[in-house]
Amino acid sequence: MATKSTPQNNNKIDITCRIGGEAGYGIMTSGLIIGKLFKRLGLHVFSFVEYPSLIRGGHNVFTIRASNEPVSSQRKGVDILIALNEETVALHLEDLKEGGFLISNKDKVDLSKFKIKKSIKVIEIPLISIVNELKGLEVMMNNVAIGAFFALLCSQKSILDSIIDDTFCIKDRGNVCMLNMNCAGKGFNFIKENTDWFNYYNIKPKKDKNFLMTGNDAICLGAIKGGMQFFACYPMTPINSILAFFAKYGPKLGICYFQPEDEISGINSTIGASFAGVKSMVATSGGGFSLMVETYGLAGITETPIVIIEGQRPGPATGLPTWTGQGDARFVLHAAQDDFVRVVLTPGDPKECFDFTQLAFKIAYKYQVPVVVLTDKHLAESYFTINEKEIKKEGIDYDLYSIATKDDIKQDGYKRYRLTKTGVSNRALPGFPEEFVFVANSDEHNEYGFSDEDAENRIQQMEKRMKKIKYIEKEMPKHKIYGNKNSKIGLLSFGSTKGQVLEAQKILKDQRIETSFLNLMYLNPFPTKEVLNFVAGKKKLFLFEQNYSMQLRGLIREKTGIDIENCYNKYDGRQFYPEDIAEFVKKGIKKKI
């Protein structure tokens, strides 16, 4: 038995746990359970999953970080590594911190093959043998490991029991439920009876007022609050959990979920539903959006409001289907030929996913334009704790805005594309009296909707559509500056990179380096004035994004004339680590400011 360790001080908690194994070992469920256990203890949680694009097999790993202070990203190093198979040890042993724990599956892992530092606390547990004794399924070994893991954190087994109960017993309290409960209990007792590390971290549970949710979860809630009534989605990573949510709960919420035969049908049906008079949304990834481009333009010229969720992943073509990136920014900004107003929102965390999905519906239907909510695999599938107050908003916005009335036919008949001060003309819906009937297709049209190639008409209709952008700008939220607003060191990014930069700011501050950070929440309309105000007076600017061609850098140069030289771009499919961002900033500061 190893030398007895002193229980940890509860004043500062920051623990990273990683569980790994092959596909089919229940890694996804196990990682989520671990996150819920941390949350139930009153801790803030961030977690992410990595898995290959294989139907079966391959290495899966789930990393969970928990702290008694808010966390927005992973950090380097692992405090507790749970290895269900030998490959997990081979791939992740070097990530274990000095003095960390290795919980190893004795039935599958031969640790004599590995050089393990003396400081590592090794716990070998015969996971499969324990499951066999209980006459359970082999996959249940993950619950034995989870029980052992929790025994290191806290002595209150009732918390473990409640999470296992919520996960496996909510529908059936039969044999499967009890087997999972007993497996977790065996793991908990193994630590208590066979090691000196029971309750090692000595975490005292605190009241939990947070939810644990992904960016996709927040988008679903935001869509509901935004008044969505129709959702179309063809399966594609990383937006599949949105599909699963509305396929399951849509009918109960009065939302029509339609699974089309392909992405083209998906966006076409969304336009059709919107034309019929309901708030409509479609979700896809970059490859699916490629197929939607022609209809994207159709929404632009017919001024049909739709919301598009585009979850980025590395391309081109199939690329890296289960990894992350930010390479579609320029794509959604310029997709489809010629100019039309499209709004592109880039939320950086679940709170912004929730808020911006609601905003997307408001802008789309108020101004009759397509709105893209641009996320990525990292934000879509990672779990964050979010306070319940941040997503509790009263009422659902079913307002369709700018719907035609009898006043629209009094003078010269119904003009669907009437020239107006704001560019917005009132929409007639199917079922309105025949006086409101109009015909329009993908050709340029006149005010009535009929195809018209007259030069003056073309100018008028183009300017009508494009003038909406200046009114949309007034609807956009103001950006928040993070850190020390007076710092001469400025950091910029967009979307999900927000979390890693915020964590890097903490690292830099601990080293007495104050920084100021602007994370762009939308790319069109571009917040030119806010960017110019932010960079004014800065002696050093740093930019972080996850694509090869540094698309944000180019966009900032295009819109402001400022070319940021200190750029860190990552395009390997893996998210930034805060430590690497902090190191990049330190190297870029060549003299004291």
C-alpha positions as CSV (number, residue, x, y, z in Angstrom):
1,M,0.0,0.0,0.0
2,A,1.3,3.4,-0.9
3,T,2.4,6.0,1.6
4,K,-0.5,7.8,3.2
5,S,-1.3,11.2,1.6
6,T,-2.6,14.2,3.4
7,P,-6.2,15.2,2.5
8,Q,-6.3,18.3,0.3
9,N,-7.1,21.9,1.5
10,N,-10.6,22.8,0.5
11,N,-9.9,26.5,0.0
12,K,-8.6,26.1,-3.5
13,I,-9.9,23.3,-5.7
14,D,-8.9,22.8,-9.3
15,I,-9.0,19.2,-10.4
16,T,-8.8,17.7,-13.9
17,C,-10.0,14.1,-14.4
18,R,-9.7,12.2,-17.6
19,I,-11.4,8.9,-18.5
20,G,-10.4,6.9,-21.5
21,G,-11.2,3.6,-23.3
22,E,-12.3,2.2,-26.6
23,A,-15.6,3.0,-28.1
24,G,-18.4,0.9,-26.5
25,Y,-17.0,1.4,-23.0
26,G,-19.5,4.1,-22.3
27,I,-16.9,6.9,-22.1
28,M,-19.5,9.6,-23.1
29,T,-21.9,8.6,-20.3
30,S,-19.1,8.2,-17.8
31,G,-17.6,11.6,-18.5
32,L,-21.0,13.2,-18.1
33,I,-21.6,11.4,-14.8
34,I,-18.2,12.6,-13.5
35,G,-19.1,16.2,-14.6
36,K,-22.4,15.9,-12.8
37,L,-20.7,14.6,-9.6
38,F,-18.4,17.6,-9.6
39,K,-21.4,19.9,-10.2
40,R,-23.4,18.2,-7.4
41,L,-20.5,19.0,-5.1
42,G,-21.1,22.7,-5.9
43,L,-18.1,23.1,-8.2
44,H,-17.8,24.9,-11.6
45,V,-17.2,22.5,-14.4
46,F,-15.8,22.5,-17.9
47,S,-15.5,19.2,-19.9
48,F,-14.9,18.1,-23.5
49,V,-14.8,14.8,-25.3
50,E,-12.6,13.6,-28.1
51,Y,-13.5,10.7,-30.3
52,P,-12.5,9.4,-33.8
53,S,-14.9,9.5,-36.8
54,L,-15.4,5.7,-36.7
55,I,-18.7,3.8,-36.6
56,R,-17.2,1.3,-34.2
57,G,-13.9,1.2,-32.3
58,G,-11.2,3.8,-31.8
59,H,-10.0,5.6,-28.6
60,N,-12.5,7.8,-26.8
61,V,-11.5,10.2,-24.0
62,F,-13.5,12.6,-21.8
63,T,-11.7,15.3,-19.9
64,I,-13.4,17.1,-17.0
65,R,-12.1,20.1,-15.1
66,A,-13.7,21.3,-11.9
67,S,-13.0,24.2,-9.6
68,N,-14.5,26.2,-6.8
69,E,-13.9,29.2,-9.1
70,P,-15.5,29.7,-12.5
71,V,-13.8,27.9,-15.3
72,S,-14.2,28.3,-19.1
73,S,-11.7,26.0,-20.5
74,Q,-9.4,23.0,-20.0
75,R,-5.9,23.3,-18.6
76,K,-2.9,21.2,-19.3
77,G,-2.2,18.3,-17.0
78,V,-4.4,15.6,-15.4
79,D,-4.9,15.0,-11.7
80,I,-6.8,11.8,-12.0
81,L,-6.5,9.4,-15.0
82,I,-9.0,6.6,-15.3
83,A,-7.7,4.0,-17.7
84,L,-10.2,1.4,-18.8
85,N,-7.7,-0.1,-21.3
86,E,-4.0,-0.1,-22.0
87,E,-4.2,2.4,-24.8
88,T,-5.4,5.1,-22.4
89,V,-2.2,4.6,-20.3
90,A,0.0,4.7,-23.4
91,L,-1.6,7.9,-24.7
92,H,-2.2,9.9,-21.6
93,L,0.2,8.8,-18.8
94,E,2.6,11.6,-19.6
95,D,-0.2,14.1,-18.9
96,L,-0.5,13.0,-15.3
97,K,0.7,15.7,-12.9
98,E,3.3,15.0,-10.2
99,G,1.4,13.3,-7.4
100,G,-1.6,12.5,-9.5
101,F,-3.8,9.4,-9.4
102,L,-3.9,6.6,-11.9
103,I,-6.9,4.4,-11.6
104,S,-6.2,1.4,-13.8
105,N,-8.3,-1.5,-15.0
106,K,-6.2,-4.4,-13.6
107,D,-8.1,-6.9,-15.8
108,K,-7.0,-5.2,-19.0
109,V,-3.9,-3.1,-18.3
110,D,-0.4,-4.4,-17.6
111,L,1.3,-1.5,-15.9
112,S,4.7,-3.3,-16.0
113,K,5.0,-2.1,-19.6
114,F,5.1,1.5,-18.6
115,K,7.6,3.7,-16.8
116,I,5.5,5.4,-14.1
117,K,6.9,8.1,-11.9
118,K,7.2,7.3,-8.2
119,S,5.1,10.3,-7.3
120,I,2.0,8.9,-9.1
121,K,-0.5,7.2,-6.9
122,V,-1.4,4.0,-8.6
123,I,-4.7,2.3,-7.9
124,E,-5.2,-1.0,-9.7
125,I,-8.8,-2.3,-9.6
126,P,-10.1,-5.5,-11.2
127,L,-13.0,-3.7,-12.8
128,I,-14.2,-6.6,-14.9
129,S,-13.9,-9.2,-12.2
130,I,-16.0,-7.0,-9.9
131,V,-18.7,-6.7,-12.5
132,N,-18.6,-10.4,-13.2
133,E,-19.1,-11.1,-9.4
134,L,-22.2,-9.0,-9.6
135,K,-23.3,-10.8,-12.8
136,G,-23.4,-7.5,-14.7
137,L,-22.3,-6.6,-18.2
138,E,-18.7,-5.8,-18.9
139,V,-19.5,-2.2,-19.9
140,M,-20.6,-1.6,-16.3
141,M,-16.9,-1.6,-15.3
142,N,-17.0,2.2,-15.9
143,N,-19.3,2.6,-13.0
144,V,-16.9,0.7,-10.7
145,A,-14.2,3.2,-11.9
146,I,-16.5,6.1,-11.3
147,G,-17.3,4.9,-7.8
148,A,-13.6,4.7,-7.0
149,F,-13.0,8.1,-8.5
150,F,-15.7,9.7,-6.3
151,A,-14.3,8.0,-3.2
152,L,-11.2,10.2,-3.7
153,L,-13.3,13.3,-3.7
154,C,-15.8,13.0,-1.0
155,S,-17.0,10.7,1.7
156,Q,-20.7,11.2,1.1
157,K,-21.7,8.2,-1.0
158,S,-25.3,9.4,-1.2
159,I,-24.3,11.9,-3.8
160,L,-22.8,9.2,-5.9
161,D,-26.0,7.1,-5.5
162,S,-28.2,10.0,-6.5
163,I,-26.3,10.7,-9.8
164,I,-26.2,7.0,-10.7
165,D,-29.9,6.8,-9.9
166,D,-30.7,9.9,-12.1
167,T,-28.6,8.4,-15.0
168,F,-29.8,4.8,-15.0
169,C,-32.9,4.5,-13.0
170,I,-35.2,7.3,-14.0
171,K,-37.2,5.1,-16.3
172,D,-36.6,1.6,-14.9
173,R,-35.8,0.6,-11.3
174,G,-35.3,-3.0,-12.3
175,N,-32.2,-5.2,-12.4
176,V,-30.1,-2.9,-14.7
177,C,-30.6,0.0,-12.3
178,M,-29.5,-1.9,-9.3
179,L,-26.5,-3.4,-11.0
180,N,-25.1,0.0,-12.0
181,M,-25.7,1.2,-8.5
182,N,-24.0,-1.8,-7.0
183,C,-21.0,-1.5,-9.4
184,A,-20.5,2.1,-8.4
185,G,-20.8,1.1,-4.7
186,K,-18.1,-1.6,-5.1
187,G,-15.7,0.9,-6.6
188,F,-16.4,3.4,-3.8
189,N,-15.8,0.7,-1.2
190,F,-12.6,-0.5,-2.9
191,I,-10.9,2.8,-2.3
192,K,-12.3,3.0,1.3
193,E,-11.2,-0.5,2.2
194,N,-8.0,-1.0,0.2
195,T,-6.2,2.4,0.1
196,D,-5.2,5.2,2.4
197,W,-6.6,7.8,-0.1
198,F,-10.3,7.6,0.8
199,N,-11.7,11.2,0.8
200,Y,-8.3,12.4,-0.3
201,Y,-9.5,15.7,-1.7
202,N,-11.9,16.2,1.2
203,I,-14.4,18.2,-0.8
204,K,-17.3,19.6,1.3
205,P,-20.5,19.7,-0.8
206,K,-22.0,23.1,-1.4
207,K,-25.4,24.2,-2.7
208,D,-25.6,23.7,-6.4
209,K,-27.5,26.3,-8.4
210,N,-25.9,25.6,-11.8
211,F,-26.9,23.7,-14.9
212,L,-24.4,21.6,-16.8
213,M,-25.0,22.1,-20.5
214,T,-23.4,22.2,-23.9
215,G,-23.5,24.9,-26.5
216,N,-26.0,22.8,-28.4
217,D,-28.2,22.4,-25.3
218,A,-28.2,26.2,-25.0
219,I,-29.1,26.7,-28.6
220,C,-32.1,24.4,-28.2
221,L,-33.4,26.4,-25.2
222,G,-32.7,29.7,-27.0
223,A,-34.7,28.4,-30.1
224,I,-37.6,27.6,-27.8
225,K,-37.6,31.0,-26.2
226,G,-37.2,32.6,-29.6
227,G,-40.5,31.1,-30.7
228,M,-39.3,28.5,-33.1
229,Q,-42.1,26.2,-34.4
230,F,-40.3,24.3,-37.2
231,F,-36.9,22.7,-37.2
232,A,-35.3,20.7,-40.0
233,C,-32.0,18.9,-39.7
234,Y,-30.1,16.2,-41.6
235,P,-27.7,14.4,-39.2
236,M,-24.2,15.8,-39.2
237,T,-21.5,16.2,-36.5
238,P,-21.4,18.4,-34.4
239,I,-25.1,19.5,-34.4
240,N,-26.7,16.0,-33.9
241,S,-27.7,16.6,-30.3
242,I,-29.9,19.5,-31.5
243,L,-31.6,17.1,-33.8
244,A,-32.0,14.5,-31.0
245,F,-33.4,17.1,-28.6
246,F,-36.2,18.3,-31.0
247,A,-36.9,14.8,-32.3
248,K,-37.7,13.8,-28.7
249,Y,-39.2,16.9,-27.2
250,G,-40.4,18.9,-30.3
251,P,-43.9,17.3,-30.4
252,K,-44.4,18.0,-26.7
253,L,-43.4,21.6,-27.2
254,G,-45.6,22.2,-30.3
255,I,-42.5,22.3,-32.5
256,C,-42.6,20.4,-35.8
257,Y,-39.3,18.5,-36.3
258,F,-38.6,17.3,-39.9
259,Q,-35.7,15.1,-40.8
260,P,-35.1,15.6,-44.5
261,E,-33.4,13.3,-47.0
262,D,-30.5,15.7,-47.4
263,E,-29.3,19.2,-46.5
264,I,-30.8,20.8,-49.6
265,S,-34.2,19.5,-48.6
266,G,-33.5,20.7,-45.1
267,I,-33.0,24.4,-46.0
268,N,-35.7,24.3,-48.6
269,S,-38.3,23.0,-46.1
270,T,-37.2,25.7,-43.7
271,I,-37.8,28.4,-46.2
272,G,-41.2,26.8,-47.0
273,A,-42.2,26.7,-43.3
274,S,-41.1,30.3,-42.8
275,F,-43.1,31.4,-45.9
276,A,-46.1,29.6,-44.4
277,G,-45.8,31.8,-41.3
278,V,-43.9,30.0,-38.5
279,K,-40.5,30.7,-37.1
280,S,-38.1,28.2,-38.7
281,M,-34.6,26.9,-38.2
282,V,-32.2,24.5,-39.9
283,A,-28.9,23.1,-38.5
284,T,-25.9,21.7,-40.2
285,S,-22.1,21.7,-40.4
286,G,-19.8,23.1,-43.1
287,G,-20.2,20.3,-45.5
288,G,-24.0,20.5,-45.3
289,F,-24.0,24.2,-45.6
290,S,-22.0,23.8,-48.8
291,L,-25.1,22.1,-50.3
292,M,-27.4,24.8,-48.9
293,V,-25.7,27.8,-50.5
294,E,-28.0,28.3,-53.5
295,T,-31.1,28.3,-51.1
296,Y,-29.2,30.6,-48.8
297,G,-29.2,33.1,-51.7
298,L,-32.8,32.4,-52.4
299,A,-33.7,33.4,-48.8
300,G,-31.7,36.6,-49.4
301,I,-33.5,37.7,-52.6
302,T,-37.0,36.6,-51.6
303,E,-36.4,38.2,-48.1
304,T,-37.6,35.1,-46.4
305,P,-36.5,35.0,-42.7
306,I,-34.6,31.8,-41.6
307,V,-32.2,30.9,-38.8
308,I,-29.2,28.6,-39.7
309,I,-27.1,26.9,-37.1
310,E,-23.7,26.1,-38.6
311,G,-21.5,24.0,-36.4
312,Q,-17.9,24.2,-37.8
313,R,-15.5,21.3,-38.1
314,P,-12.2,21.2,-40.1
315,G,-12.5,20.7,-43.9
316,P,-12.4,20.8,-46.8
317,A,-14.8,18.0,-47.8
318,T,-15.2,15.5,-45.0
319,G,-12.1,16.8,-43.3
320,L,-11.9,16.0,-39.6
321,P,-15.6,15.2,-38.9
322,T,-15.3,14.9,-35.1
323,W,-12.8,17.6,-34.4
324,T,-13.0,21.4,-34.1
325,G,-12.0,24.5,-36.0
326,Q,-13.1,28.0,-37.1
327,G,-12.6,27.8,-40.8
328,D,-16.1,28.6,-42.1
329,A,-16.2,32.3,-41.1
330,R,-15.4,33.7,-44.5
331,F,-17.6,31.0,-46.1
332,V,-20.8,32.0,-44.4
333,L,-20.0,35.7,-44.9
334,H,-19.7,35.3,-48.6
335,A,-21.6,32.2,-49.6
336,A,-24.0,32.5,-52.6
337,Q,-23.4,34.9,-55.4
338,D,-23.6,38.7,-55.2
339,D,-24.6,40.8,-52.2
340,F,-27.4,40.4,-49.7
341,V,-27.8,41.0,-46.0
342,R,-26.9,38.1,-43.9
343,V,-26.2,38.3,-40.2
344,V,-23.5,36.1,-38.7
345,L,-23.5,35.6,-34.9
346,T,-20.5,33.9,-33.2
347,P,-21.3,33.0,-29.6
348,G,-18.4,32.1,-27.3
349,D,-20.1,30.1,-24.5
350,P,-23.5,28.5,-23.7
351,K,-24.9,31.8,-22.3
352,E,-24.2,33.5,-25.6
353,C,-25.6,30.5,-27.5
354,F,-28.8,30.9,-25.5
355,D,-29.1,34.6,-26.0
356,F,-27.9,34.8,-29.6
357,T,-30.3,32.1,-30.8
358,Q,-33.1,34.2,-29.5
359,L,-31.6,37.3,-31.1
360,A,-31.2,35.4,-34.4
361,F,-35.0,34.8,-34.6
362,K,-35.7,38.4,-33.7
363,I,-33.4,39.8,-36.3
364,A,-34.4,37.3,-39.0
365,Y,-38.1,37.9,-38.7
366,K,-38.0,41.6,-37.9
367,Y,-35.8,42.3,-40.9
368,Q,-36.6,39.4,-43.2
369,V,-33.0,38.1,-43.6
370,P,-31.2,34.9,-43.1
371,V,-29.2,34.7,-39.8
372,V,-26.4,32.3,-39.2
373,V,-25.4,31.2,-35.7
374,L,-21.8,30.1,-36.2
375,T,-20.5,27.6,-33.6
376,D,-18.0,24.7,-33.7
377,K,-17.5,21.3,-32.4
378,H,-15.7,22.5,-29.3
379,L,-18.5,24.8,-28.2
380,A,-21.3,22.5,-29.5
381,E,-20.3,19.4,-27.5
382,S,-18.3,20.7,-24.5
383,Y,-20.1,21.0,-21.2
384,F,-20.1,24.1,-19.1
385,T,-21.8,25.1,-15.8
386,I,-24.2,27.9,-16.2
387,N,-26.1,29.6,-13.5
388,E,-29.9,29.0,-13.6
389,K,-30.5,32.8,-13.5
390,E,-28.7,33.2,-16.8
391,I,-31.2,31.2,-18.8
392,K,-34.4,31.9,-16.9
393,K,-36.4,34.4,-19.0
394,E,-40.1,34.8,-19.0
395,G,-42.2,34.3,-22.1
396,I,-41.7,33.0,-25.6
397,D,-41.4,35.4,-28.5
398,Y,-43.8,34.2,-31.2
399,D,-43.9,37.7,-32.9
400,L,-43.5,37.3,-36.7
401,Y,-43.1,41.1,-37.1
402,S,-44.1,43.1,-40.2
403,I,-47.1,41.1,-41.3
404,A,-49.3,42.6,-43.9
405,T,-52.6,44.3,-43.0
406,K,-55.5,45.8,-45.0
407,D,-53.6,49.1,-45.2
408,D,-51.1,47.4,-47.5
409,I,-53.7,47.0,-50.3
410,K,-55.5,50.3,-50.0
411,Q,-53.6,52.4,-52.5
412,D,-52.1,50.4,-55.3
413,G,-52.6,46.8,-54.3
414,Y,-50.3,44.5,-52.3
415,K,-46.7,45.1,-53.0
416,R,-44.7,42.3,-51.2
417,Y,-41.4,44.2,-51.9
418,R,-42.7,47.7,-51.4
419,L,-39.9,50.3,-51.2
420,T,-39.7,51.5,-47.6
421,K,-37.5,53.6,-45.4
422,T,-36.1,50.6,-43.5
423,G,-36.1,48.2,-46.4
424,V,-38.6,46.0,-44.6
425,S,-41.9,45.5,-46.4
426,N,-44.9,43.7,-44.8
427,R,-45.3,40.0,-45.5
428,A,-48.5,38.3,-46.5
429,L,-49.0,34.7,-45.4
430,P,-50.8,31.7,-47.0
431,G,-54.5,31.9,-46.1
432,F,-54.7,35.7,-46.5
433,P,-57.4,37.0,-48.8
434,E,-56.7,36.8,-52.5
435,E,-55.9,40.5,-52.6
436,F,-52.6,39.6,-50.9
437,V,-51.6,36.8,-53.3
438,F,-48.2,37.5,-54.9
439,V,-45.7,35.5,-57.0
440,A,-41.9,35.7,-56.6
441,N,-39.1,33.4,-57.5
442,S,-35.3,33.5,-57.5
443,D,-35.2,36.2,-60.3
444,E,-34.9,39.9,-59.5
445,H,-38.4,41.2,-59.0
446,N,-40.3,44.4,-58.8
447,E,-42.3,45.6,-55.8
448,Y,-45.2,43.2,-56.7
449,G,-42.9,40.2,-56.9
450,F,-42.9,39.8,-60.7
451,S,-39.6,39.2,-62.5
452,D,-38.2,42.5,-63.7
453,E,-34.8,43.1,-65.3
454,D,-35.2,46.9,-65.7
455,A,-32.0,48.6,-64.5
456,E,-33.7,51.2,-62.3
457,N,-35.8,48.5,-60.7
458,R,-32.7,46.5,-60.0
459,I,-31.0,49.4,-58.3
460,Q,-34.1,50.1,-56.2
461,Q,-34.5,46.5,-55.0
462,M,-30.8,46.0,-54.3
463,E,-30.7,49.2,-52.2
464,K,-33.9,48.2,-50.5
465,R,-32.5,44.9,-49.3
466,M,-29.0,46.3,-48.4
467,K,-30.3,49.3,-46.4
468,K,-31.5,46.9,-43.7
469,I,-28.0,46.4,-42.3
470,K,-27.8,49.9,-40.8
471,Y,-31.0,49.2,-38.8
472,I,-29.8,45.8,-37.8
473,E,-26.6,47.3,-36.4
474,K,-28.7,49.1,-33.8
475,E,-30.1,45.8,-32.6
476,M,-26.7,44.2,-31.9
477,P,-25.4,43.9,-28.3
478,K,-22.4,45.9,-27.2
479,H,-19.2,43.9,-26.7
480,K,-17.7,43.4,-23.2
481,I,-14.0,44.1,-22.6
482,Y,-12.5,41.4,-20.3
483,G,-9.5,42.1,-18.0
484,N,-7.9,45.4,-17.5
485,K,-9.5,47.9,-19.9
486,N,-6.5,50.2,-19.5
487,S,-3.9,47.6,-20.4
488,K,-1.6,48.3,-23.3
489,I,-1.8,44.7,-24.3
490,G,-4.8,43.8,-26.3
491,L,-6.1,40.2,-27.1
492,L,-8.7,39.5,-29.8
493,S,-10.5,36.4,-30.9
494,F,-14.0,35.2,-31.9
495,G,-16.5,32.4,-31.0
496,S,-15.5,29.5,-28.8
497,T,-11.8,30.6,-28.5
498,K,-13.2,33.0,-25.8
499,G,-12.9,30.4,-23.0
500,Q,-9.2,29.6,-23.6
501,V,-8.2,33.3,-23.9
502,L,-10.1,34.1,-20.6
503,E,-8.2,31.3,-18.9
504,A,-4.9,32.6,-20.4
505,Q,-5.7,36.0,-18.9
506,K,-5.8,34.4,-15.5
507,I,-2.4,32.8,-16.1
508,L,-0.9,36.1,-17.3
509,K,-2.4,38.0,-14.4
510,D,-0.8,35.6,-11.9
511,Q,2.5,36.5,-13.5
512,R,1.7,40.2,-13.2
513,I,0.9,40.7,-16.8
514,E,-2.4,42.7,-17.2
515,T,-4.2,42.3,-20.5
516,S,-7.4,43.5,-22.2
517,F,-9.5,41.1,-24.2
518,L,-12.2,41.6,-26.9
519,N,-14.0,38.5,-28.2
520,L,-16.1,39.2,-31.3
521,M,-19.7,38.0,-30.8
522,Y,-20.7,38.7,-34.4
523,L,-18.9,39.2,-37.7
524,N,-21.7,40.8,-39.8
525,P,-22.6,43.5,-39.2
526,F,-19.0,44.0,-38.3
527,P,-18.4,46.0,-35.1
528,T,-15.9,48.4,-36.7
529,K,-16.2,51.2,-34.2
530,E,-15.9,48.9,-31.2
531,V,-12.8,47.2,-32.6
532,L,-11.2,50.6,-33.4
533,N,-12.0,51.9,-29.9
534,F,-10.5,48.7,-28.4
535,V,-7.2,48.8,-30.3
536,A,-6.7,52.6,-29.7
537,G,-3.7,53.2,-27.4
538,K,-2.6,49.5,-27.4
539,K,1.1,48.9,-27.8
540,K,0.8,45.2,-28.5
541,L,-2.1,43.3,-30.1
542,F,-2.5,39.6,-30.2
543,L,-5.0,37.6,-32.2
544,F,-6.1,34.0,-31.7
545,E,-8.2,31.9,-34.1
546,Q,-8.5,28.3,-35.3
547,N,-8.1,28.3,-39.1
548,Y,-5.1,28.3,-41.5
549,S,-5.7,31.5,-43.4
550,M,-6.3,33.7,-40.3
551,Q,-9.8,34.8,-41.4
552,L,-10.5,37.1,-38.5
553,R,-7.2,38.9,-39.0
554,G,-8.1,39.5,-42.7
555,L,-11.6,40.7,-41.7
556,I,-10.3,43.1,-39.2
557,R,-7.8,44.5,-41.7
558,E,-10.6,44.8,-44.3
559,K,-13.0,46.6,-42.0
560,T,-10.5,48.8,-40.0
561,G,-7.3,49.0,-41.9
562,I,-5.4,47.5,-38.9
563,D,-3.1,44.5,-39.6
564,I,-2.4,42.6,-36.4
565,E,1.0,41.0,-36.6
566,N,1.1,38.8,-33.5
567,C,-1.3,36.1,-34.6
568,Y,-1.5,32.6,-33.2
569,N,-3.6,30.3,-35.5
570,K,-4.2,26.7,-34.9
571,Y,-5.6,24.2,-37.4
572,D,-5.0,20.7,-36.2
573,G,-8.6,20.1,-35.1
574,R,-7.7,20.5,-31.4
575,Q,-8.7,23.5,-29.3
576,F,-6.2,25.9,-27.9
577,Y,-4.7,25.4,-24.4
578,P,-4.6,28.5,-22.3
579,E,-1.0,27.8,-21.3
580,D,0.0,28.0,-25.0
581,I,-1.8,31.3,-25.5
582,A,-0.2,32.8,-22.4
583,E,3.2,31.7,-23.5
584,F,2.7,33.2,-27.0
585,V,1.7,36.5,-25.4
586,K,4.8,36.5,-23.1
587,K,7.1,35.8,-26.0
588,G,5.5,38.6,-28.0
589,I,6.1,41.2,-25.2
590,K,9.8,42.0,-25.9
591,K,10.0,44.9,-23.5
592,K,8.2,46.1,-20.5
593,I,5.2,48.3,-21.3
